[in-house]
């Protein structure tokens, strides 16, 4: 039972980390757009 609970917790925490990574990536792209001066972001 304990192992299953641990696995569930790990599975729940993984998507959150991925979402945070995507957010930071989008923020970096936004800052790049501001530097370039316009909404010319690369198509991902």
DAMO-V883777 format. One record per helix or strand. SS is the DSSP state (a for helix, b for strand). FROM is the first residue (numbers start at 0). LEN is the number of residues. If there is no record, write none. Layout:
# DAMO-V883777
ss->(SS;SS)
from->(FROM;FROM)
len->(LEN;LEN)
This chain:
# DAMO-V883777
ss->(a)
from->(1)
len->(35)
